[in-house]
């Protein structure tokens, strides 16, 4: 019984640590990041229950480019933050694609 409780507690602590250090990987879409964030968030119920803390943790884990794009918004709920992050991601991708399709200037 003791070992079972110990391993369960250790498992929860590992997942809490993973949640606290979780960031969006370069190849990870915002939707994937959000899904994993919510999944890991079950190990941090205090943070997930507080909208301000939840927004802060979600935003700080996003890529720096998306974080920068979100600076102009005053987002007060999770759905709005997630939606704005998805739009920012789409805009960034579109700008990157447009840049790749431009011809170099002739000398």
PDB file as gemmi writes it, atoms N, CA and C in Angstrom:
CRYST1    1.000    1.000    1.000  90.00  90.00  90.00 P 1                      
ATOM      1  N   UNK A   1       0.828  -1.199   0.000  1.00  0.00           N  
ATOM      2  CA  UNK A   1       0.000   0.000   0.000  1.00  0.00           C  
ATOM      3  C   UNK A   1       0.869   1.259   0.000  1.00  0.00           C  
ATOM      4  N   UNK A   2       1.898   1.277   0.835  1.00  0.00           N  
ATOM      5  CA  UNK A   2       2.786   2.434   0.904  1.00  0.00           C  
ATOM      6  C   UNK A   2       3.437   2.704  -0.449  1.00  0.00           C  
ATOM      7  N   UNK A   3       3.950   1.642  -1.096  1.00  0.00           N  
ATOM      8  CA  UNK A   3       4.611   1.812  -2.393  1.00  0.00           C  
ATOM      9  C   UNK A   3       3.645   2.342  -3.444  1.00  0.00           C  
ATOM     10  N   UNK A   4       2.422   1.838  -3.424  1.00  0.00           N  
ATOM     11  CA  UNK A   4       1.416   2.299  -4.382  1.00  0.00           C  
ATOM     12  C   UNK A   4       1.160   3.796  -4.200  1.00  0.00           C  
ATOM     13  N   UNK A   5       0.972   4.238  -2.968  1.00  0.00           N  
ATOM     14  CA  UNK A   5       0.742   5.660  -2.698  1.00  0.00           C  
ATOM     15  C   UNK A   5       1.966   6.484  -3.070  1.00  0.00           C  
ATOM     16  N   UNK A   6       3.151   5.964  -2.774  1.00  0.00           N  
ATOM     17  CA  UNK A   6       4.387   6.678  -3.093  1.00  0.00           C  
ATOM     18  C   UNK A   6       4.510   6.882  -4.597  1.00  0.00           C  
ATOM     19  N   UNK A   7       4.290   5.806  -5.368  1.00  0.00           N  
ATOM     20  CA  UNK A   7       4.427   5.917  -6.816  1.00  0.00           C  
ATOM     21  C   UNK A   7       3.343   6.804  -7.421  1.00  0.00           C  
ATOM     22  N   UNK A   8       2.143   6.753  -6.894  1.00  0.00           N  
ATOM     23  CA  UNK A   8       1.086   7.645  -7.374  1.00  0.00           C  
ATOM     24  C   UNK A   8       1.448   9.099  -7.098  1.00  0.00           C  
ATOM     25  N   UNK A   9       1.950   9.385  -5.916  1.00  0.00           N  
ATOM     26  CA  UNK A   9       2.362  10.750  -5.577  1.00  0.00           C  
ATOM     27  C   UNK A   9       3.521  11.182  -6.464  1.00  0.00           C  
ATOM     28  N   UNK A  10       4.478  10.294  -6.672  1.00  0.00           N  
ATOM     29  CA  UNK A  10       5.629  10.602  -7.527  1.00  0.00           C  
ATOM     30  C   UNK A  10       5.180  10.869  -8.964  1.00  0.00           C  
ATOM     31  N   UNK A  11       4.241  10.073  -9.450  1.00  0.00           N  
ATOM     32  CA  UNK A  11       3.693  10.245 -10.797  1.00  0.00           C  
ATOM     33  C   UNK A  11       3.017  11.605 -10.934  1.00  0.00           C  
ATOM     34  N   UNK A  12       2.216  11.977  -9.943  1.00  0.00           N  
ATOM     35  CA  UNK A  12       1.534  13.278  -9.967  1.00  0.00           C  
ATOM     36  C   UNK A  12       2.545  14.419  -9.947  1.00  0.00           C  
ATOM     37  N   UNK A  13       3.575  14.298  -9.129  1.00  0.00           N  
ATOM     38  CA  UNK A  13       4.602  15.344  -9.060  1.00  0.00           C  
ATOM     39  C   UNK A  13       5.358  15.477 -10.375  1.00  0.00           C  
ATOM     40  N   UNK A  14       5.655  14.363 -11.020  1.00  0.00           N  
ATOM     41  CA  UNK A  14       6.335  14.413 -12.318  1.00  0.00           C  
ATOM     42  C   UNK A  14       5.465  15.109 -13.352  1.00  0.00           C  
ATOM     43  N   UNK A  15       4.175  14.793 -13.357  1.00  0.00           N  
ATOM     44  CA  UNK A  15       3.267  15.415 -14.315  1.00  0.00           C  
ATOM     45  C   UNK A  15       3.047  16.888 -14.002  1.00  0.00           C  
ATOM     46  N   UNK A  16       3.021  17.237 -12.732  1.00  0.00           N  
ATOM     47  CA  UNK A  16       2.911  18.645 -12.356  1.00  0.00           C  
ATOM     48  C   UNK A  16       4.140  19.405 -12.841  1.00  0.00           C  
ATOM     49  N   UNK A  17       5.305  18.821 -12.655  1.00  0.00           N  
ATOM     50  CA  UNK A  17       6.546  19.441 -13.117  1.00  0.00           C  
ATOM     51  C   UNK A  17       6.542  19.589 -14.636  1.00  0.00           C  
ATOM     52  N   UNK A  18       6.058  18.562 -15.331  1.00  0.00           N  
ATOM     53  CA  UNK A  18       5.972  18.640 -16.793  1.00  0.00           C  
ATOM     54  C   UNK A  18       5.027  19.764 -17.204  1.00  0.00           C  
ATOM     55  N   UNK A  19       3.906  19.910 -16.505  1.00  0.00           N  
ATOM     56  CA  UNK A  19       2.961  20.990 -16.798  1.00  0.00           C  
ATOM     57  C   UNK A  19       3.622  22.352 -16.602  1.00  0.00           C  
ATOM     58  N   UNK A  20       4.314  22.524 -15.488  1.00  0.00           N  
ATOM     59  CA  UNK A  20       4.933  23.812 -15.177  1.00  0.00           C  
ATOM     60  C   UNK A  20       6.012  24.197 -16.182  1.00  0.00           C  
ATOM     61  N   UNK A  21       6.655  23.215 -16.806  1.00  0.00           N  
ATOM     62  CA  UNK A  21       7.738  23.477 -17.752  1.00  0.00           C  
ATOM     63  C   UNK A  21       7.331  23.272 -19.206  1.00  0.00           C  
ATOM     64  N   UNK A  22       6.063  23.009 -19.442  1.00  0.00           N  
ATOM     65  CA  UNK A  22       5.584  22.683 -20.783  1.00  0.00           C  
ATOM     66  C   UNK A  22       5.595  23.909 -21.686  1.00  0.00           C  
ATOM     67  N   UNK A  23       6.169  23.740 -22.880  1.00  0.00           N  
ATOM     68  CA  UNK A  23       6.184  24.804 -23.885  1.00  0.00           C  
ATOM     69  C   UNK A  23       5.811  24.217 -25.242  1.00  0.00           C  
ATOM     70  N   UNK A  24       5.403  25.097 -26.116  1.00  0.00           N  
ATOM     71  CA  UNK A  24       5.027  24.702 -27.465  1.00  0.00           C  
ATOM     72  C   UNK A  24       6.295  24.369 -28.253  1.00  0.00           C  
ATOM     73  N   UNK A  25       6.375  23.151 -28.753  1.00  0.00           N  
ATOM     74  CA  UNK A  25       7.510  22.742 -29.580  1.00  0.00           C  
ATOM     75  C   UNK A  25       7.416  23.442 -30.938  1.00  0.00           C  
ATOM     76  N   UNK A  26       8.549  23.641 -31.617  1.00  0.00           N  
ATOM     77  CA  UNK A  26       8.531  24.348 -32.906  1.00  0.00           C  
ATOM     78  C   UNK A  26       7.561  23.758 -33.934  1.00  0.00           C  
ATOM     79  N   UNK A  27       7.392  22.457 -33.949  1.00  0.00           N  
ATOM     80  CA  UNK A  27       6.506  21.829 -34.932  1.00  0.00           C  
ATOM     81  C   UNK A  27       5.078  21.635 -34.414  1.00  0.00           C  
ATOM     82  N   UNK A  28       4.806  22.081 -33.201  1.00  0.00           N  
ATOM     83  CA  UNK A  28       3.504  21.853 -32.564  1.00  0.00           C  
ATOM     84  C   UNK A  28       2.537  22.994 -32.881  1.00  0.00           C  
ATOM     85  N   UNK A  29       1.365  22.640 -33.367  1.00  0.00           N  
ATOM     86  CA  UNK A  29       0.320  23.631 -33.613  1.00  0.00           C  
ATOM     87  C   UNK A  29      -0.291  24.080 -32.287  1.00  0.00           C  
ATOM     88  N   UNK A  30      -0.904  25.246 -32.289  1.00  0.00           N  
ATOM     89  CA  UNK A  30      -1.543  25.759 -31.078  1.00  0.00           C  
ATOM     90  C   UNK A  30      -2.615  24.786 -30.584  1.00  0.00           C  
ATOM     91  N   UNK A  31      -3.366  24.193 -31.493  1.00  0.00           N  
ATOM     92  CA  UNK A  31      -4.398  23.231 -31.076  1.00  0.00           C  
ATOM     93  C   UNK A  31      -3.786  22.032 -30.364  1.00  0.00           C  
ATOM     94  N   UNK A  32      -2.644  21.556 -30.846  1.00  0.00           N  
ATOM     95  CA  UNK A  32      -1.958  20.440 -30.188  1.00  0.00           C  
ATOM     96  C   UNK A  32      -1.429  20.877 -28.824  1.00  0.00           C  
ATOM     97  N   UNK A  33      -0.848  22.072 -28.790  1.00  0.00           N  
ATOM     98  CA  UNK A  33      -0.331  22.619 -27.532  1.00  0.00           C  
ATOM     99  C   UNK A  33      -1.464  22.746 -26.512  1.00  0.00           C  
ATOM    100  N   UNK A  34      -2.604  23.269 -26.950  1.00  0.00           N  
ATOM    101  CA  UNK A  34      -3.752  23.460 -26.067  1.00  0.00           C  
ATOM    102  C   UNK A  34      -4.255  22.128 -25.508  1.00  0.00           C  
ATOM    103  N   UNK A  35      -4.329  21.134 -26.360  1.00  0.00           N  
ATOM    104  CA  UNK A  35      -4.794  19.816 -25.926  1.00  0.00           C  
ATOM    105  C   UNK A  35      -3.864  19.220 -24.867  1.00  0.00           C  
ATOM    106  N   UNK A  36      -2.564  19.285 -25.115  1.00  0.00           N  
ATOM    107  CA  UNK A  36      -1.583  18.749 -24.160  1.00  0.00           C  
ATOM    108  C   UNK A  36      -1.592  19.581 -22.876  1.00  0.00           C  
ATOM    109  N   UNK A  37      -1.727  20.900 -23.007  1.00  0.00           N  
ATOM    110  CA  UNK A  37      -1.796  21.798 -21.852  1.00  0.00           C  
ATOM    111  C   UNK A  37      -2.964  21.400 -20.953  1.00  0.00           C  
ATOM    112  N   UNK A  38      -4.136  21.193 -21.549  1.00  0.00           N  
ATOM    113  CA  UNK A  38      -5.317  20.808 -20.769  1.00  0.00           C  
ATOM    114  C   UNK A  38      -5.156  19.432 -20.141  1.00  0.00           C  
ATOM    115  N   UNK A  39      -4.531  18.526 -20.868  1.00  0.00           N  
ATOM    116  CA  UNK A  39      -4.296  17.184 -20.338  1.00  0.00           C  
ATOM    117  C   UNK A  39      -3.365  17.230 -19.127  1.00  0.00           C  
ATOM    118  N   UNK A  40      -2.249  17.926 -19.263  1.00  0.00           N  
ATOM    119  CA  UNK A  40      -1.312  18.056 -18.143  1.00  0.00           C  
ATOM    120  C   UNK A  40      -1.908  18.898 -17.017  1.00  0.00           C  
ATOM    121  N   UNK A  41      -2.808  19.806 -17.371  1.00  0.00           N  
ATOM    122  CA  UNK A  41      -3.429  20.681 -16.385  1.00  0.00           C  
ATOM    123  C   UNK A  41      -4.232  19.949 -15.330  1.00  0.00           C  
ATOM    124  N   UNK A  42      -4.614  18.720 -15.610  1.00  0.00           N  
ATOM    125  CA  UNK A  42      -5.343  17.948 -14.601  1.00  0.00           C  
ATOM    126  C   UNK A  42      -4.478  17.698 -13.369  1.00  0.00           C  
ATOM    127  N   UNK A  43      -3.158  17.820 -13.515  1.00  0.00           N  
ATOM    128  CA  UNK A  43      -2.241  17.638 -12.382  1.00  0.00           C  
ATOM    129  C   UNK A  43      -1.962  18.955 -11.661  1.00  0.00           C  
ATOM    130  N   UNK A  44      -2.569  20.045 -12.149  1.00  0.00           N  
ATOM    131  CA  UNK A  44      -2.419  21.359 -11.520  1.00  0.00           C  
ATOM    132  C   UNK A  44      -3.799  21.992 -11.365  1.00  0.00           C  
ATOM    133  N   UNK A  45      -4.687  21.367 -10.578  1.00  0.00           N  
ATOM    134  CA  UNK A  45      -6.068  21.850 -10.492  1.00  0.00           C  
ATOM    135  C   UNK A  45      -6.194  23.271  -9.953  1.00  0.00           C  
ATOM    136  N   UNK A  46      -5.293  23.678  -9.079  1.00  0.00           N  
ATOM    137  CA  UNK A  46      -5.353  25.038  -8.533  1.00  0.00           C  
ATOM    138  C   UNK A  46      -5.123  26.064  -9.634  1.00  0.00           C  
ATOM    139  N   UNK A  47      -4.154  25.809 -10.488  1.00  0.00           N  
ATOM    140  CA  UNK A  47      -3.854  26.721 -11.594  1.00  0.00           C  
ATOM    141  C   UNK A  47      -4.999  26.718 -12.598  1.00  0.00           C  
ATOM    142  N   UNK A  48      -5.499  25.545 -12.931  1.00  0.00           N  
ATOM    143  CA  UNK A  48      -6.548  25.439 -13.942  1.00  0.00           C  
ATOM    144  C   UNK A  48      -7.868  26.041 -13.467  1.00  0.00           C  
ATOM    145  N   UNK A  49      -8.090  26.103 -12.167  1.00  0.00           N  
ATOM    146  CA  UNK A  49      -9.329  26.668 -11.622  1.00  0.00           C  
ATOM    147  C   UNK A  49      -9.297  28.189 -11.570  1.00  0.00           C  
ATOM    148  N   UNK A  50      -8.114  28.775 -11.660  1.00  0.00           N  
ATOM    149  CA  UNK A  50      -7.955  30.230 -11.590  1.00  0.00           C  
ATOM    150  C   UNK A  50      -7.677  30.754 -13.000  1.00  0.00           C  
ATOM    151  N   UNK A  51      -8.639  31.492 -13.572  1.00  0.00           N  
ATOM    152  CA  UNK A  51      -8.507  31.954 -14.957  1.00  0.00           C  
ATOM    153  C   UNK A  51      -7.237  32.759 -15.203  1.00  0.00           C  
ATOM    154  N   UNK A  52      -6.874  33.614 -14.269  1.00  0.00           N  
ATOM    155  CA  UNK A  52      -5.673  34.435 -14.443  1.00  0.00           C  
ATOM    156  C   UNK A  52      -4.425  33.567 -14.510  1.00  0.00           C  
ATOM    157  N   UNK A  53      -4.308  32.612 -13.598  1.00  0.00           N  
ATOM    158  CA  UNK A  53      -3.148  31.711 -13.604  1.00  0.00           C  
ATOM    159  C   UNK A  53      -3.141  30.825 -14.847  1.00  0.00           C  
ATOM    160  N   UNK A  54      -4.309  30.342 -15.229  1.00  0.00           N  
ATOM    161  CA  UNK A  54      -4.406  29.483 -16.411  1.00  0.00           C  
ATOM    162  C   UNK A  54      -3.966  30.244 -17.659  1.00  0.00           C  
ATOM    163  N   UNK A  55      -4.455  31.474 -17.817  1.00  0.00           N  
ATOM    164  CA  UNK A  55      -4.060  32.297 -18.964  1.00  0.00           C  
ATOM    165  C   UNK A  55      -2.559  32.538 -18.968  1.00  0.00           C  
ATOM    166  N   UNK A  56      -2.009  32.866 -17.810  1.00  0.00           N  
ATOM    167  CA  UNK A  56      -0.575  33.146 -17.698  1.00  0.00           C  
ATOM    168  C   UNK A  56       0.252  31.927 -18.102  1.00  0.00           C  
ATOM    169  N   UNK A  57      -0.090  30.768 -17.576  1.00  0.00           N  
ATOM    170  CA  UNK A  57       0.676  29.555 -17.881  1.00  0.00           C  
ATOM    171  C   UNK A  57       0.537  29.158 -19.348  1.00  0.00           C  
ATOM    172  N   UNK A  58      -0.654  29.302 -19.898  1.00  0.00           N  
ATOM    173  CA  UNK A  58      -0.853  28.959 -21.309  1.00  0.00           C  
ATOM    174  C   UNK A  58      -0.024  29.884 -22.188  1.00  0.00           C  
ATOM    175  N   UNK A  59      -0.116  31.170 -21.922  1.00  0.00           N  
ATOM    176  CA  UNK A  59       0.581  32.149 -22.760  1.00  0.00           C  
ATOM    177  C   UNK A  59       2.095  32.007 -22.660  1.00  0.00           C  
ATOM    178  N   UNK A  60       2.623  31.785 -21.466  1.00  0.00           N  
ATOM    179  CA  UNK A  60       4.081  31.705 -21.312  1.00  0.00           C  
ATOM    180  C   UNK A  60       4.666  30.476 -21.986  1.00  0.00           C  
ATOM    181  N   UNK A  61       3.843  29.475 -22.263  1.00  0.00           N  
ATOM    182  CA  UNK A  61       4.327  28.282 -22.941  1.00  0.00           C  
ATOM    183  C   UNK A  61       4.256  28.345 -24.454  1.00  0.00           C  
ATOM    184  N   UNK A  62       3.568  29.352 -24.975  1.00  0.00           N  
ATOM    185  CA  UNK A  62       3.466  29.506 -26.424  1.00  0.00           C  
ATOM    186  C   UNK A  62       4.808  29.937 -27.010  1.00  0.00           C  
ATOM    187  N   UNK A  63       4.969  29.733 -28.308  1.00  0.00           N  
ATOM    188  CA  UNK A  63       6.198  30.171 -28.971  1.00  0.00           C  
ATOM    189  C   UNK A  63       6.351  31.681 -28.793  1.00  0.00           C  
ATOM    190  N   UNK A  64       7.578  32.146 -28.808  1.00  0.00           N  
ATOM    191  CA  UNK A  64       7.831  33.575 -28.581  1.00  0.00           C  
ATOM    192  C   UNK A  64       7.189  34.440 -29.657  1.00  0.00           C  
ATOM    193  N   UNK A  65       7.115  33.947 -30.885  1.00  0.00           N  
ATOM    194  CA  UNK A  65       6.484  34.732 -31.961  1.00  0.00           C  
ATOM    195  C   UNK A  65       4.991  34.909 -31.701  1.00  0.00           C  
ATOM    196  N   UNK A  66       4.350  33.866 -31.231  1.00  0.00           N  
ATOM    197  CA  UNK A  66       2.920  33.964 -30.934  1.00  0.00           C  
ATOM    198  C   UNK A  66       2.712  34.837 -29.703  1.00  0.00           C  
ATOM    199  N   UNK A  67       3.550  34.687 -28.691  1.00  0.00           N  
ATOM    200  CA  UNK A  67       3.454  35.549 -27.511  1.00  0.00           C  
ATOM    201  C   UNK A  67       3.552  37.013 -27.911  1.00  0.00           C  
ATOM    202  N   UNK A  68       4.498  37.336 -28.788  1.00  0.00           N  
ATOM    203  CA  UNK A  68       4.673  38.724 -29.235  1.00  0.00           C  
ATOM    204  C   UNK A  68       3.429  39.228 -29.950  1.00  0.00           C  
ATOM    205  N   UNK A  69       2.840  38.379 -30.785  1.00  0.00           N  
ATOM    206  CA  UNK A  69       1.637  38.772 -31.517  1.00  0.00           C  
ATOM    207  C   UNK A  69       0.455  39.007 -30.580  1.00  0.00           C  
ATOM    208  N   UNK A  70       0.455  38.350 -29.433  1.00  0.00           N  
ATOM    209  CA  UNK A  70      -0.658  38.478 -28.488  1.00  0.00           C  
ATOM    210  C   UNK A  70      -0.523  39.678 -27.559  1.00  0.00           C  
ATOM    211  N   UNK A  71       0.622  40.337 -27.569  1.00  0.00           N  
ATOM    212  CA  UNK A  71       0.863  41.457 -26.654  1.00  0.00           C  
ATOM    213  C   UNK A  71      -0.139  42.596 -26.833  1.00  0.00           C  
ATOM    214  N   UNK A  72      -0.677  42.759 -28.025  1.00  0.00           N  
ATOM    215  CA  UNK A  72      -1.592  43.880 -28.274  1.00  0.00           C  
ATOM    216  C   UNK A  72      -3.003  43.631 -27.736  1.00  0.00           C  
ATOM    217  N   UNK A  73      -3.279  42.394 -27.350  1.00  0.00           N  
ATOM    218  CA  UNK A  73      -4.618  42.043 -26.874  1.00  0.00           C  
ATOM    219  C   UNK A  73      -4.697  42.024 -25.353  1.00  0.00           C  
ATOM    220  N   UNK A  74      -5.854  42.412 -24.843  1.00  0.00           N  
ATOM    221  CA  UNK A  74      -6.144  42.240 -23.419  1.00  0.00           C  
ATOM    222  C   UNK A  74      -7.157  41.100 -23.338  1.00  0.00           C  
ATOM    223  N   UNK A  75      -6.630  39.919 -23.179  1.00  0.00           N  
ATOM    224  CA  UNK A  75      -7.465  38.719 -23.189  1.00  0.00           C  
ATOM    225  C   UNK A  75      -7.773  38.300 -21.765  1.00  0.00           C  
ATOM    226  N   UNK A  76      -9.057  38.109 -21.487  1.00  0.00           N  
ATOM    227  CA  UNK A  76      -9.446  37.816 -20.106  1.00  0.00           C  
ATOM    228  C   UNK A  76     -10.041  36.427 -19.917  1.00  0.00           C  
ATOM    229  N   UNK A  77     -10.216  35.683 -21.013  1.00  0.00           N  
ATOM    230  CA  UNK A  77     -10.683  34.309 -20.824  1.00  0.00           C  
ATOM    231  C   UNK A  77      -9.920  33.367 -21.746  1.00  0.00           C  
ATOM    232  N   UNK A  78      -9.926  32.116 -21.363  1.00  0.00           N  
ATOM    233  CA  UNK A  78      -9.107  31.114 -22.036  1.00  0.00           C  
ATOM    234  C   UNK A  78      -9.513  30.920 -23.495  1.00  0.00           C  
ATOM    235  N   UNK A  79     -10.802  30.895 -23.767  1.00  0.00           N  
ATOM    236  CA  UNK A  79     -11.275  30.692 -25.142  1.00  0.00           C  
ATOM    237  C   UNK A  79     -10.782  31.806 -26.059  1.00  0.00           C  
ATOM    238  N   UNK A  80     -10.826  33.055 -25.576  1.00  0.00           N  
ATOM    239  CA  UNK A  80     -10.340  34.178 -26.382  1.00  0.00           C  
ATOM    240  C   UNK A  80      -8.836  34.090 -26.613  1.00  0.00           C  
ATOM    241  N   UNK A  81      -8.090  33.710 -25.578  1.00  0.00           N  
ATOM    242  CA  UNK A  81      -6.640  33.569 -25.714  1.00  0.00           C  
ATOM    243  C   UNK A  81      -6.306  32.476 -26.724  1.00  0.00           C  
ATOM    244  N   UNK A  82      -6.962  31.348 -26.608  1.00  0.00           N  
ATOM    245  CA  UNK A  82      -6.716  30.240 -27.533  1.00  0.00           C  
ATOM    246  C   UNK A  82      -7.051  30.656 -28.966  1.00  0.00           C  
ATOM    247  N   UNK A  83      -8.180  31.315 -29.156  1.00  0.00           N  
ATOM    248  CA  UNK A  83      -8.574  31.781 -30.489  1.00  0.00           C  
ATOM    249  C   UNK A  83      -7.588  32.780 -31.064  1.00  0.00           C  
ATOM    250  N   UNK A  84      -7.144  33.723 -30.242  1.00  0.00           N  
ATOM    251  CA  UNK A  84      -6.171  34.719 -30.695  1.00  0.00           C  
ATOM    252  C   UNK A  84      -4.838  34.059 -31.040  1.00  0.00           C  
ATOM    253  N   UNK A  85      -4.440  33.059 -30.271  1.00  0.00           N  
ATOM    254  CA  UNK A  85      -3.187  32.343 -30.540  1.00  0.00           C  
ATOM    255  C   UNK A  85      -3.278  31.583 -31.864  1.00  0.00           C  
ATOM    256  N   UNK A  86      -4.416  30.986 -32.136  1.00  0.00           N  
ATOM    257  CA  UNK A  86      -4.611  30.266 -33.402  1.00  0.00           C  
ATOM    258  C   UNK A  86      -4.565  31.244 -34.569  1.00  0.00           C  
ATOM    259  N   UNK A  87      -5.213  32.403 -34.428  1.00  0.00           N  
ATOM    260  CA  UNK A  87      -5.177  33.412 -35.491  1.00  0.00           C  
ATOM    261  C   UNK A  87      -3.757  33.928 -35.707  1.00  0.00           C  
ATOM    262  N   UNK A  88      -3.033  34.169 -34.617  1.00  0.00           N  
ATOM    263  CA  UNK A  88      -1.647  34.636 -34.725  1.00  0.00           C  
ATOM    264  C   UNK A  88      -0.796  33.589 -35.435  1.00  0.00           C  
ATOM    265  N   UNK A  89      -0.980  32.339 -35.077  1.00  0.00           N  
ATOM    266  CA  UNK A  89      -0.234  31.251 -35.719  1.00  0.00           C  
ATOM    267  C   UNK A  89      -0.519  31.221 -37.223  1.00  0.00           C  
ATOM    268  N   UNK A  90      -1.787  31.371 -37.596  1.00  0.00           N  
ATOM    269  CA  UNK A  90      -2.179  31.380 -39.004  1.00  0.00           C  
ATOM    270  C   UNK A  90      -1.539  32.555 -39.731  1.00  0.00           C  
ATOM    271  N   UNK A  91      -1.570  33.739 -39.121  1.00  0.00           N  
ATOM    272  CA  UNK A  91      -0.963  34.929 -39.727  1.00  0.00           C  
ATOM    273  C   UNK A  91       0.540  34.757 -39.912  1.00  0.00           C  
ATOM    274  N   UNK A  92       1.206  34.220 -38.904  1.00  0.00           N  
ATOM    275  CA  UNK A  92       2.656  34.000 -38.978  1.00  0.00           C  
ATOM    276  C   UNK A  92       2.977  33.028 -40.103  1.00  0.00           C  
ATOM    277  N   UNK A  93       2.223  31.947 -40.184  1.00  0.00           N  
ATOM    278  CA  UNK A  93       2.442  30.946 -41.238  1.00  0.00           C  
ATOM    279  C   UNK A  93       2.215  31.557 -42.611  1.00  0.00           C  
ATOM    280  N   UNK A  94       1.176  32.372 -42.741  1.00  0.00           N  
ATOM    281  CA  UNK A  94       0.869  33.009 -44.017  1.00  0.00           C  
ATOM    282  C   UNK A  94       2.001  33.952 -44.433  1.00  0.00           C  
ATOM    283  N   UNK A  95       2.525  34.730 -43.507  1.00  0.00           N  
ATOM    284  CA  UNK A  95       3.646  35.634 -43.804  1.00  0.00           C  
ATOM    285  C   UNK A  95       4.882  34.844 -44.223  1.00  0.00           C  
ATOM    286  N   UNK A  96       5.137  33.738 -43.541  1.00  0.00           N  
ATOM    287  CA  UNK A  96       6.283  32.892 -43.905  1.00  0.00           C  
ATOM    288  C   UNK A  96       6.112  32.327 -45.308  1.00  0.00           C  
ATOM    289  N   UNK A  97       4.905  31.867 -45.625  1.00  0.00           N  
ATOM    290  CA  UNK A  97       4.640  31.307 -46.952  1.00  0.00           C  
ATOM    291  C   UNK A  97       4.781  32.368 -48.035  1.00  0.00           C  
ATOM    292  N   UNK A  98       4.295  33.572 -47.770  1.00  0.00           N  
ATOM    293  CA  UNK A  98       4.417  34.657 -48.742  1.00  0.00           C  
ATOM    294  C   UNK A  98       5.879  35.017 -48.965  1.00  0.00           C  
ATOM    295  N   UNK A  99       6.660  35.009 -47.911  1.00  0.00           N  
ATOM    296  CA  UNK A  99       8.083  35.309 -48.021  1.00  0.00           C  
ATOM    297  C   UNK A  99       8.826  34.273 -48.845  1.00  0.00           C  
ATOM    298  N   UNK A 100       8.424  33.024 -48.755  1.00  0.00           N  
ATOM    299  CA  UNK A 100       9.066  31.953 -49.523  1.00  0.00           C  
ATOM    300  C   UNK A 100       8.724  32.038 -51.003  1.00  0.00           C  
ATOM    301  N   UNK A 101       7.563  32.593 -51.319  1.00  0.00           N  
ATOM    302  CA  UNK A 101       7.110  32.646 -52.709  1.00  0.00           C  
ATOM    303  C   UNK A 101       7.591  33.881 -53.457  1.00  0.00           C  
ATOM    304  N   UNK A 102       8.224  34.813 -52.770  1.00  0.00           N  
ATOM    305  CA  UNK A 102       8.716  36.019 -53.440  1.00  0.00           C  
ATOM    306  C   UNK A 102       9.997  35.701 -54.190  1.00  0.00           C  
ATOM    307  N   UNK A 103      10.110  36.301 -55.385  1.00  0.00           N  
ATOM    308  CA  UNK A 103      11.338  36.142 -56.159  1.00  0.00           C  
ATOM    309  C   UNK A 103      12.381  37.106 -55.635  1.00  0.00           C  
ATOM    310  N   UNK A 104      13.645  36.706 -55.656  1.00  0.00           N  
ATOM    311  CA  UNK A 104      14.694  37.644 -55.257  1.00  0.00           C  
ATOM    312  C   UNK A 104      14.796  38.773 -56.273  1.00  0.00           C  
ATOM    313  N   UNK A 105      15.171  39.952 -55.799  1.00  0.00           N  
ATOM    314  CA  UNK A 105      15.332  41.103 -56.682  1.00  0.00           C  
ATOM    315  C   UNK A 105      16.531  40.893 -57.593  1.00  0.00           C  
ATOM    316  N   UNK A 106      16.365  41.273 -58.864  1.00  0.00           N  
ATOM    317  CA  UNK A 106      17.476  41.159 -59.823  1.00  0.00           C  
ATOM    318  C   UNK A 106      18.461  42.287 -59.586  1.00  0.00           C  
ATOM    319  N   UNK A 107      19.743  42.003 -59.762  1.00  0.00           N  
ATOM    320  CA  UNK A 107      20.771  43.028 -59.548  1.00  0.00           C  
ATOM    321  C   UNK A 107      21.065  43.770 -60.803  1.00  0.00           C  
TER     322      UNK A 107                                                      
END                                                                             
